[in-house]
Amino acid sequence: MIEVTTSKEAPRSSRRVGHLRAVDNPRSTPYDHATMKLTTFGLAMLTCGLVGCGGSSPSSPSGPSATQPPPGSPRTTFGLSGTVTAVSSAGLTPLAGATVEILGHVGATNALGYYSLPAIELSGLPSSVTVRKDGYASETRPLTLPPQAIDAVLDIQVVSTSDIHTLVGVVSERTPAGLVPVEGALVTALSAATARSANAVTRRATTDRNGHYSLPGLYPGPNNVVYITKEGFEDPFPPRREAPEGGAPITLTGDQQLDIQLVRSKQE
């Protein structure tokens, strides 16, 4: 039994421990078993409070949960968010209700065209993001993240199927007798949703025996450039001050026609 005493003289059979004394002779102090058990339990709790007890204890609310990796551990997932907009000749408009999918994770855009996909598994392998909505051409963009990637942001533009245009025309050679169709000329169109878009589409076509070509799937607006090459003929759209990379800029407001005339290269 552990007992607190205020007596100045301790019994002969006791040992002092600070202001506590351990009583060897139970006859010197009245006690019962219940008091002894309770007092012993209190000392045990005091000892645990001062020096700590073994065994597990409940984690604090601020500590990591079982589903969270400990600090400093590698990330295993990332989040992807961004805005989906519709491209038209008038500009960009937020697109609500479009589905965005990557690696089996699917989300939808809100009224502002915003989407957010959390907890996507990191693989370090190339993947792709696909946007779909009825009435719009589906758009797929590549996305590659390193193993330790942070959350990514990807804005995507889509075009209404009614706003996807086709460029057609005839390629001819200028001769003293007039225009003669040129077969086998390669016509290329570079088309982008916006002036700063990093995901322009490239369309190519080779002229037939009548010099005809057709380039479908082009964006509306001014961000379209046409190139043409044919061996033995000069480039009709060479690099110049207003177009350092050459080509003929064209603004599409619908399906249009662009006829091109070529001149044979001068013999050296």
ChimeraX attribute file (.defattr): number of C-alpha atoms within 10 A of each C-alpha:
attribute: neighborCount
match mode: 1-to-1
recipient: residues
	/A:1	18
	/A:2	16
	/A:3	13
	/A:4	9
	/A:5	13
	/A:6	8
	/A:7	7
	/A:8	6
	/A:9	7
	/A:10	13
	/A:11	14
	/A:12	10
	/A:13	11
	/A:14	13
	/A:15	13
	/A:16	11
	/A:17	8
	/A:18	6
	/A:19	9
	/A:20	13
	/A:21	17
	/A:22	15
	/A:23	19
	/A:24	14
	/A:25	12
	/A:26	11
	/A:27	8
	/A:28	12
	/A:29	12
	/A:30	6
	/A:31	11
	/A:32	10
	/A:33	9
	/A:34	9
	/A:35	12
	/A:36	14
	/A:37	12
	/A:38	13
	/A:39	15
	/A:40	15
	/A:41	12
	/A:42	13
	/A:43	12
	/A:44	12
	/A:45	13
	/A:46	12
	/A:47	12
	/A:48	12
	/A:49	10
	/A:50	8
	/A:51	8
	/A:52	10
	/A:53	12
	/A:54	7
	/A:55	5
	/A:56	6
	/A:57	7
	/A:58	5
	/A:59	9
	/A:60	8
	/A:61	7
	/A:62	6
	/A:63	9
	/A:64	12
	/A:65	11
	/A:66	7
	/A:67	6
	/A:68	9
	/A:69	12
	/A:70	11
	/A:71	7
	/A:72	6
	/A:73	8
	/A:74	11
	/A:75	13
	/A:76	14
	/A:77	16
	/A:78	18
	/A:79	16
	/A:80	17
	/A:81	18
	/A:82	17
	/A:83	19
	/A:84	28
	/A:85	22
	/A:86	18
	/A:87	23
	/A:88	20
	/A:89	15
	/A:90	8
	/A:91	12
	/A:92	16
	/A:93	15
	/A:94	16
	/A:95	20
	/A:96	19
	/A:97	18
	/A:98	23
	/A:99	17
	/A:100	24
	/A:101	17
	/A:102	17
	/A:103	13
	/A:104	7
	/A:105	13
	/A:106	15
	/A:107	18
	/A:108	20
	/A:109	22
	/A:110	16
	/A:111	12
	/A:112	14
	/A:113	20
	/A:114	20
	/A:115	24
	/A:116	16
	/A:117	19
	/A:118	13
	/A:119	12
	/A:120	16
	/A:121	15
	/A:122	18
	/A:123	15
	/A:124	12
	/A:125	10
	/A:126	10
	/A:127	13
	/A:128	12
	/A:129	18
	/A:130	16
	/A:131	23
	/A:132	17
	/A:133	17
	/A:134	11
	/A:135	10
	/A:136	17
	/A:137	17
	/A:138	17
	/A:139	15
	/A:140	17
	/A:141	13
	/A:142	10
	/A:143	13
	/A:144	13
	/A:145	16
	/A:146	11
	/A:147	16
	/A:148	14
	/A:149	16
	/A:150	13
	/A:151	15
	/A:152	13
	/A:153	13
	/A:154	13
	/A:155	14
	/A:156	21
	/A:157	21
	/A:158	25
	/A:159	22
	/A:160	17
	/A:161	13
	/A:162	11
	/A:163	21
	/A:164	21
	/A:165	18
	/A:166	17
	/A:167	20
	/A:168	16
	/A:169	17
	/A:170	19
	/A:171	26
	/A:172	22
	/A:173	18
	/A:174	15
	/A:175	11
	/A:176	6
	/A:177	6
	/A:178	8
	/A:179	13
	/A:180	15
	/A:181	18
	/A:182	21
	/A:183	19
	/A:184	19
	/A:185	21
	/A:186	16
	/A:187	21
	/A:188	18
	/A:189	24
	/A:190	18
	/A:191	26
	/A:192	23
	/A:193	27
	/A:194	20
	/A:195	12
	/A:196	9
	/A:197	13
	/A:198	9
	/A:199	15
	/A:200	18
	/A:201	14
	/A:202	16
	/A:203	16
	/A:204	16
	/A:205	18
	/A:206	19
	/A:207	20
	/A:208	15
	/A:209	10
	/A:210	14
	/A:211	20
	/A:212	20
	/A:213	23
	/A:214	17
	/A:215	19
	/A:216	15
	/A:217	17
	/A:218	26
	/A:219	29
	/A:220	28
	/A:221	22
	/A:222	17
	/A:223	20
	/A:224	24
	/A:225	18
	/A:226	20
	/A:227	19
	/A:228	23
	/A:229	17
	/A:230	16
	/A:231	11
	/A:232	12
	/A:233	15
	/A:234	15
	/A:235	19
	/A:236	16
	/A:237	18
	/A:238	14
	/A:239	13
	/A:240	10
	/A:241	7
	/A:242	7
	/A:243	13
	/A:244	9
	/A:245	12
	/A:246	17
	/A:247	21
	/A:248	16
	/A:249	17
	/A:250	18
	/A:251	14
	/A:252	22
	/A:253	15
	/A:254	17
	/A:255	15
	/A:256	13
	/A:257	14
	/A:258	13
	/A:259	13
	/A:260	16
	/A:261	15
	/A:262	24
	/A:263	14
	/A:264	14
	/A:265	11
	/A:266	8
	/A:267	5
	/A:268	3
